[in-house]
Amino acid sequence: MAVTLERHQAHTSFIIEKLMAESANGLDISAQLPVLKQEILLNGINADETGMSAQRIYIWLVLLQCPITPYSNYAALLARGASPSYAKINNDTFRTLATDPLFARRVTNNSISRILNTIAWTLHDNALEKVQASHSIATTTPLPPSPSLEPGYRADDDFASSTLAEPPSPKLTPSVADSASIALPSGTAPATYLQGMNVLAAPFLYACKSEPQAYTLLLTLLTIHMPSYITPSMTGVHRGLSLLTKLLAVLDPTLSSHLLSKNLHPTTYAFPSVLTLSACTPPLSEVLILWDFFFAWGVHLNILAVAAQLHLMRDKLLASDSPGRELRNMGPLRARTVIELVLSFIPRLKQDLWEETIAHTNIQ
């Protein structure tokens, strides 16, 4: 059995390294991605007990089809100082996976603050460009350049030029020029930072070899794969919570009825899990395995994964007169069991509910 497992891991590593090499050489690997996805589903990504893996981060970059972000562009964002959302970010930074000792040893609060401020600046710039295009706004103060992102990913030496071992951190105080550049028409203020982005950043900062890598992955996840989650009203998150109600009614009517009879709707207990793709549920090593699955097969599966976690708590919830108390802690996460349940759920869904699940992460 051990020999068979080792052979599977060696085969998976060979496929992954081959794809990474071809991607690094600028070759089109889209036709081979289904093979990579299937390998991840069947054999997973090789990692140690803390979740650390030499391959995972490069696989994520390929699966999410991340662009190249040279370190110089990331540094330029840092040099702009505090983003308009700095106060909110500062309030959330110290709360990020605060009870996880492995995360605390590897990732500093300064790293969390830096990546969230660079994300906030980029989202701010993107929103301002859209407003200027739609309203023909002429600005007298030009914006500092945001990263120039080229389509396609290849391994890049720039990623290795900044490590998580505390690069110089600029003083995060807004400049006059930056303050002038953020004036937007009433009602068009961008969602440059939303609570929960800090938790979404955490797995990337933990697994990545550098902050530019983490920045690129987080930005691509937010803007390409789940843009509806970061609208000012979090429309995608609320769609996901509504979907969870429908999914539970189909997948486990008894549990669904029990929770609703206690006036427990997903908005009261599942908001953090939906918003953060279950990154709020420890342990982090299991979150990384679940995210391997999401990035290979679609972030929309997040809602089914939350339903699976509820299913694993089923007996405890049905036996409890106060299930809301039980739902305060949905851990520990068992990623592989959750994935198996998600795969068993999908064939049970009607086409319209499945299509709604797929679409809920996109802006409609």
Salt bridges, closest charged atoms under 4 A:
GLU22 OE2 - LYS18 NZ 2.86
GLU39 OE2 - HIS11 NE2 3.63
ASP92 OD1 - ARG95 NH1 2.93
ASP125 OD2 - ARG80 NH1 2.70
ASP125 OD1 - HIS124 ND1 3.07
GLU166 OE2 - ARG114 NH2 3.62
GLU211 OE2 - ARG114 NH2 2.65
ASP252 OD2 - HIS311 ND1 3.81
ASP252 OD2 - ARG314 NE 2.53
ASP292 OD2 - ARG56 NH2 2.80
GLU356 OE2 - LYS246 NZ 2.94
